[in-house]
């Protein structure tokens, strides 16, 4: 939408090329920890839903 209003805005690919490389390996440990915690909490909540006290 912004490009429609302002023709000087570059295309998305050109805009992304303006940035330096992003060293994903530097943040990978933190991202993996967050993913593991997310999966663990999802599994626990699904187990709780199957608990007999949760069924009606």
Helices and strands as residue ranges (DSSP letters): H 2-5, H 12-17, H 24-49, G 52-54
